[in-house]
Every structure is written in structure tokens, then in C-alpha cells.
Amino acid sequence: MEESQYPKTFRNAVNRLKDRANYDHETVHDIVDSASVLHVSFMPSRMDDDPFPTILPMLGGFGLYNAPGATESSPTTLYLHGHISSRFFKISSTSGKTTWEEDGLPGLPICVCATHMDGLVLALTPFNHSTNYRSAVIHGYATLVTDSAEKNYALHMITDNVLTDRWANSRVPPTEAEMKATGVIKVDIVSASAKVRAYTAGNDKADLEDPDVSGKIWTGVIPAFLKYETPVPAKENAVKEIPKYITQWIEEKNKQAEEYARTIASRAKK
Amino acid sequence: MEESQYPKTFRNAVNRLKDRANYDHETVHDIVDSASVLHVSFMPSRMDDDPFPTILPMLGGFGLYNAPGATESSPTTLYLHGHISSRFFKISSTSGKTTWEEDGLPGLPICVCATHMDGLVLALTPFNHSTNYRSAVIHGYATLVTDSAEKNYALHMITDNVLTDRWANSRVPPTEAEMKATGVIKVDIVSASAKVRAYTAGNDKADLEDPDVSGKIWTGVIPAFLKYETPVPAKENAVKEIPKYITQWIEEKNKQAEEYARTIASRAKK
């Protein structure tokens, strides 16, 4: 079966270290959905007014809302969430004053990047040092979700993406005021790609053959992963035992992440 | 003693949740220097040609090169490094064809963001869910470092920033070919700010007073930190024992990160 892929364009084509590049939906979506934070970049002003893009750390995830006949490989939408009064939400909404509307664009052009740091790669020379990582870069048009059912769907999905089953295990549905104060952005994706480095240290032959170098310098990988610790209850918490869906999630998440980082640390380069 | 601060401008002023905002050098620099990865955003083309900014994950750190009389609180420079053939380095160099030169700017306008995820904040309602985090956002003009001594200084600093003392414990100095293939960017900072959330879950009175809510839903924080694991030697590694500067660094880094994440998880909101 052929994998569903994002089209390779001038915007997302990986030109260097092409063996690390990947365009299939599954790889991109996995990296984004399992990331603890997404970095979102956009131009707050016209370049003439202020030439700087900006970056916001945000939470989000991929979703498939109201797509009849959709399969797992159907193109999905990236949803982001935040407080409605933030600048990002103001300029994503169709207030009639946005520069992207004036320019005839279908939304605010943004870039979203998710990165996992999976290990420090210590080579014999600083030049060959590297990191094991997975990163996904997505370009798309951001607009504010106005349909309340879609907004509810996205908030449910994003909450469960942070911690499986948390939505059903919290006080839902949100009140009208809570829904009003929360903004959800949908991103129509125009291109996406992933880059993955997942193998042992690479060293030059000359360094390996020099006993003064290889005999003295340790080379290998320090695996790394985001570890979740034992939960710390709030002062007002009234539920004595930490629920199983939380402890199980932590256990599985840590196990998976640790295993991945350790496994790739000794893997040979393809 | 007054702390050195970045000036508050329209670009970096935190408008929401101002209690989380911070502009002093120390906070910003600590967040950036201890981050495992930096996200760098820039406009690869003119907006008319392509309206999308892009993001690259990179390594870097703050440095003070050749600044006579400089003190710890002197304005420092942010250095980033990567392979010279990447698009970012091409458009940061003064090839005479860059759009920023045509526009009379002193460098490529970029934004750099460093984020630490320190914990998942589980409130009674999805709306009050949050994360403990530290993030720094920097705006500045990027140019390629051409002075070879400064480049050497920056590479040394960035390598040791990844792992203390690694530079001196690897095959240095780099060869001429290695230096040629490596690009170092310096960022002249025009604004910078940090945002930090570092406390327990916040809940609404109405939810806490409703036994159907507070009696059933666990609320608190799941601390999180980037954990470094036992190093995995490369197949060709010839140094039997893992050197102490590596094992000590891992131990200290993990201890510090874990303690921070756990301590703030039970801290009250100021």
C-alpha cells in the first residue's frame, strides 16, 4: 500500500541531508501529535512596518472533523488553541482589517514546527557532533474556528492529545464563558515535511585511525527524552488516589520515549 | 543592584498574563542557554513571492566576544550554528543579493524561541488546564560571522553549551575544511522577553465548591523534564570507561531539571 504523502514543493523540499527527509502523513502527524509543545511562526505586521516574524509556543494536534468517508490517511487539519485575546488570534480572525484578507489570502500564512530532542551525538570532532531528533515543519493558512461544534471537537482532541482521556475525566462541557474565552485556530496545510536523525555517532576514517584521537576521545550517543514524573496534587485536590488513566499514561509514555531514544542510539546509519 | 533588562517595546511587550513576563538578561539567557534546541524563524522570500515564514530547529547560545570591559550583565550576542549550504546561511550572508540588504537592513530579521516544558497542569476543567513552561523570544538581525577567531570562539562556546568541556575533550582545532563547511550566525538583538509559568494548578471557586466536580476529578501537576540517559558508545568507540566530565554533567543536569520541575509543581501562585 502506498503511503499518503505531502507533496514536495520548493517550500518544504529538504535540500541537505536528504536521507533524513520524510513527507508521509504518518511520520509528520506522529511527530506533531506527540510533541509536548508546538512552535508557531507568523508575521505580526507588514514587512514594511516591522520586518520581524515572531514565534509563539502553543498546544495543538491533528484532527479530522466532519469529513465523510475520511480514512486515516485522509488529509487532516492541524488545530491550535490559545486565549482569544492574544495577538495571534486577533490577526487570524476575519475582522475585516487583517493584512491577509487585504492580500486576498485564505488565512494568515503560518509555519508550525514540532521538535523532539532524542539524544546528544558525541563524535570525535566538534564538527561531527550532532543530535538525534525528529522535527516536522508545516506551512499553512490559519483561520479562527467559528463553528461551535468544530471548536468543541478540537478542544476535546487537543486536551486528550496532552493526556489521553483527560477530557472525559474533567468537568465538561465548558461553560459558555469558557468557550468564548478560548480560541481555536485551524490550519489548512499547504506543505509539510519531517526530518529525522536516529542513529549512532558518525566519525571520519582519519580520526578513527588516529590512536591519539580515537584512543582518547569517547564517542557515542547520550539518549534523551521528556520524562514525566510522579504527579504532584494541588493543595485543594480532593481525590486521594491518582487515577489509573493518569499513572498508566505516564508509565507508557515514558517507556516508549526511553526505548526509542535508547534503541536509535546504537542503530547504524542506513 | 539593578538587573540588566531588555527594553520593553511593542514587539516584545507581553500583553496577556503579565505576571508571567520577564525582561531581564539573566532569565532570558538562562532559558536560551539551557534549552536543548532553539527554534529560528525567518522569511525565506519576499512576502509577495511567498507569504510564509519558516522555522528551523538549531543549536546556539549567548556569547561575549571581544568586548573589552564587558561584565556579566553586558549585552551579549546570540550565536547560532549550522551547515553553510543550508538556505538560512545563504540568505544571511552578504552575497549582495539578499532582500535585507536591498531593504537597507543590518541583517536578516529573525525570531528565536527557546521553550522548556516543565509540567502538565491538570485543572478541574479543560479551560484551566495549562503547562508549566519557560520560554524566551528574541528578535534580532542575523548575519554570518566572517572573522575566523570569532567563529572559533562561537563554535567552542556552542559545543560546550551542549555538553560542558566537550570542546577540550574532542579533536580540536577543526580542520580548515571543517571550518569552511560550518556556518556561524550572530544575532544582534533588538528585543527579548521571557514568559514563565511555575506553579500549581489554578481552579475556579465554583468548581472547587462543587463536590460532584472536586470530589471526582484529580487536580495537580505532572512534572516533566528532559532526561539524559546512560551514554551508549559507538561501535568504533575505543575509550572503555565513560569519562567523568560526561557522567557528572548528566547527573547534575538531570538532578537540577528534575528538582526544578518537582519544586514548582507544588508552588503557590504568587
Chai-1 contact restraints between the chains, C-beta under 6 A:
chainA,res_idxA,chainB,res_idxB,connection_type,confidence,min_distance_angstrom,max_distance_angstrom,comment,restraint_id
A,R16,B,S85,contact,1.0,0.0,6.0,A-B,restraint_1
A,R16,B,S86,contact,1.0,0.0,6.0,A-B,restraint_2
A,S36,B,M117,contact,1.0,0.0,6.0,A-B,restraint_3
A,V37,B,T115,contact,1.0,0.0,6.0,A-B,restraint_4
A,V37,B,M117,contact,1.0,0.0,6.0,A-B,restraint_5
A,H39,B,H39,contact,1.0,0.0,6.0,A-B,restraint_6
A,H39,B,I55,contact,1.0,0.0,6.0,A-B,restraint_7
A,H39,B,C113,contact,1.0,0.0,6.0,A-B,restraint_8
A,S41,B,S41,contact,1.0,0.0,6.0,A-B,restraint_9
A,S41,B,P53,contact,1.0,0.0,6.0,A-B,restraint_10
A,S41,B,I55,contact,1.0,0.0,6.0,A-B,restraint_11
A,M47,B,M47,contact,1.0,0.0,6.0,A-B,restraint_12
A,P51,B,P109,contact,1.0,0.0,6.0,A-B,restraint_13
A,F52,B,P109,contact,1.0,0.0,6.0,A-B,restraint_14
A,F52,B,C111,contact,1.0,0.0,6.0,A-B,restraint_15
A,F52,B,H139,contact,1.0,0.0,6.0,A-B,restraint_16
A,P53,B,S41,contact,1.0,0.0,6.0,A-B,restraint_17
A,P53,B,P53,contact,1.0,0.0,6.0,A-B,restraint_18
A,P53,B,C111,contact,1.0,0.0,6.0,A-B,restraint_19
A,T54,B,C111,contact,1.0,0.0,6.0,A-B,restraint_20
A,I55,B,H39,contact,1.0,0.0,6.0,A-B,restraint_21
A,I55,B,S41,contact,1.0,0.0,6.0,A-B,restraint_22
A,I55,B,C111,contact,1.0,0.0,6.0,A-B,restraint_23
A,I55,B,C113,contact,1.0,0.0,6.0,A-B,restraint_24
A,P57,B,T115,contact,1.0,0.0,6.0,A-B,restraint_25
A,P57,B,S135,contact,1.0,0.0,6.0,A-B,restraint_26
A,S86,B,R16,contact,1.0,0.0,6.0,A-B,restraint_27
A,P109,B,P51,contact,1.0,0.0,6.0,A-B,restraint_28
A,P109,B,F52,contact,1.0,0.0,6.0,A-B,restraint_29
A,C111,B,F52,contact,1.0,0.0,6.0,A-B,restraint_30
A,C111,B,P53,contact,1.0,0.0,6.0,A-B,restraint_31
A,C111,B,T54,contact,1.0,0.0,6.0,A-B,restraint_32
A,C111,B,I55,contact,1.0,0.0,6.0,A-B,restraint_33
A,C113,B,H39,contact,1.0,0.0,6.0,A-B,restraint_34
A,C113,B,I55,contact,1.0,0.0,6.0,A-B,restraint_35
A,T115,B,V37,contact,1.0,0.0,6.0,A-B,restraint_36
A,T115,B,P57,contact,1.0,0.0,6.0,A-B,restraint_37
A,M117,B,S36,contact,1.0,0.0,6.0,A-B,restraint_38
A,M117,B,V37,contact,1.0,0.0,6.0,A-B,restraint_39
A,L124,B,R171,contact,1.0,0.0,6.0,A-B,restraint_40
A,T125,B,S170,contact,1.0,0.0,6.0,A-B,restraint_41
A,T125,B,R171,contact,1.0,0.0,6.0,A-B,restraint_42
A,P126,B,T159,contact,1.0,0.0,6.0,A-B,restraint_43
A,P126,B,S170,contact,1.0,0.0,6.0,A-B,restraint_44
A,F127,B,P174,contact,1.0,0.0,6.0,A-B,restraint_45
A,F127,B,E178,contact,1.0,0.0,6.0,A-B,restraint_46
A,S135,B,P57,contact,1.0,0.0,6.0,A-B,restraint_47
A,H139,B,F52,contact,1.0,0.0,6.0,A-B,restraint_48
A,T159,B,P126,contact,1.0,0.0,6.0,A-B,restraint_49
A,S170,B,T125,contact,1.0,0.0,6.0,A-B,restraint_50
A,S170,B,P126,contact,1.0,0.0,6.0,A-B,restraint_51
A,S170,B,I217,contact,1.0,0.0,6.0,A-B,restraint_52
A,R171,B,L124,contact,1.0,0.0,6.0,A-B,restraint_53
A,R171,B,T125,contact,1.0,0.0,6.0,A-B,restraint_54
A,R171,B,D207,contact,1.0,0.0,6.0,A-B,restraint_55
A,R171,B,V213,contact,1.0,0.0,6.0,A-B,restraint_56
A,P174,B,F127,contact,1.0,0.0,6.0,A-B,restraint_57
A,E178,B,F127,contact,1.0,0.0,6.0,A-B,restraint_58
A,T200,B,A234,contact,1.0,0.0,6.0,A-B,restraint_59
A,A201,B,A234,contact,1.0,0.0,6.0,A-B,restraint_60
A,D207,B,R171,contact,1.0,0.0,6.0,A-B,restraint_61
A,L208,B,E236,contact,1.0,0.0,6.0,A-B,restraint_62
A,V213,B,R171,contact,1.0,0.0,6.0,A-B,restraint_63
A,S214,B,A238,contact,1.0,0.0,6.0,A-B,restraint_64
A,G215,B,A238,contact,1.0,0.0,6.0,A-B,restraint_65
A,I217,B,S170,contact,1.0,0.0,6.0,A-B,restraint_66
A,W218,B,V239,contact,1.0,0.0,6.0,A-B,restraint_67
A,W218,B,P243,contact,1.0,0.0,6.0,A-B,restraint_68
A,T219,B,A234,contact,1.0,0.0,6.0,A-B,restraint_69
A,T219,B,N237,contact,1.0,0.0,6.0,A-B,restraint_70
A,G220,B,P231,contact,1.0,0.0,6.0,A-B,restraint_71
A,G220,B,V232,contact,1.0,0.0,6.0,A-B,restraint_72
A,G220,B,P233,contact,1.0,0.0,6.0,A-B,restraint_73
A,G220,B,A234,contact,1.0,0.0,6.0,A-B,restraint_74
A,G220,B,N237,contact,1.0,0.0,6.0,A-B,restraint_75
A,V221,B,V232,contact,1.0,0.0,6.0,A-B,restraint_76
A,I222,B,Y228,contact,1.0,0.0,6.0,A-B,restraint_77
A,I222,B,P231,contact,1.0,0.0,6.0,A-B,restraint_78
A,P223,B,E229,contact,1.0,0.0,6.0,A-B,restraint_79
A,A224,B,L226,contact,1.0,0.0,6.0,A-B,restraint_80
A,A224,B,Y228,contact,1.0,0.0,6.0,A-B,restraint_81
A,F225,B,K227,contact,1.0,0.0,6.0,A-B,restraint_82
A,L226,B,A224,contact,1.0,0.0,6.0,A-B,restraint_83
A,L226,B,L226,contact,1.0,0.0,6.0,A-B,restraint_84
A,K227,B,K227,contact,1.0,0.0,6.0,A-B,restraint_85
A,Y228,B,I222,contact,1.0,0.0,6.0,A-B,restraint_86
A,Y228,B,A224,contact,1.0,0.0,6.0,A-B,restraint_87
A,E229,B,P223,contact,1.0,0.0,6.0,A-B,restraint_88
A,P231,B,G220,contact,1.0,0.0,6.0,A-B,restraint_89
A,P231,B,I222,contact,1.0,0.0,6.0,A-B,restraint_90
A,V232,B,G220,contact,1.0,0.0,6.0,A-B,restraint_91
A,V232,B,V221,contact,1.0,0.0,6.0,A-B,restraint_92
A,V232,B,A265,contact,1.0,0.0,6.0,A-B,restraint_93
A,V232,B,S266,contact,1.0,0.0,6.0,A-B,restraint_94
A,P233,B,G220,contact,1.0,0.0,6.0,A-B,restraint_95
A,A234,B,T200,contact,1.0,0.0,6.0,A-B,restraint_96
A,A234,B,A201,contact,1.0,0.0,6.0,A-B,restraint_97
A,A234,B,T219,contact,1.0,0.0,6.0,A-B,restraint_98
A,A234,B,G220,contact,1.0,0.0,6.0,A-B,restraint_99
A,E236,B,L208,contact,1.0,0.0,6.0,A-B,restraint_100
A,N237,B,T219,contact,1.0,0.0,6.0,A-B,restraint_101
A,N237,B,G220,contact,1.0,0.0,6.0,A-B,restraint_102
A,A238,B,S214,contact,1.0,0.0,6.0,A-B,restraint_103
A,A238,B,G215,contact,1.0,0.0,6.0,A-B,restraint_104
A,V239,B,W218,contact,1.0,0.0,6.0,A-B,restraint_105
A,P243,B,W218,contact,1.0,0.0,6.0,A-B,restraint_106
A,A265,B,V232,contact,1.0,0.0,6.0,A-B,restraint_107
A,S266,B,V232,contact,1.0,0.0,6.0,A-B,restraint_108
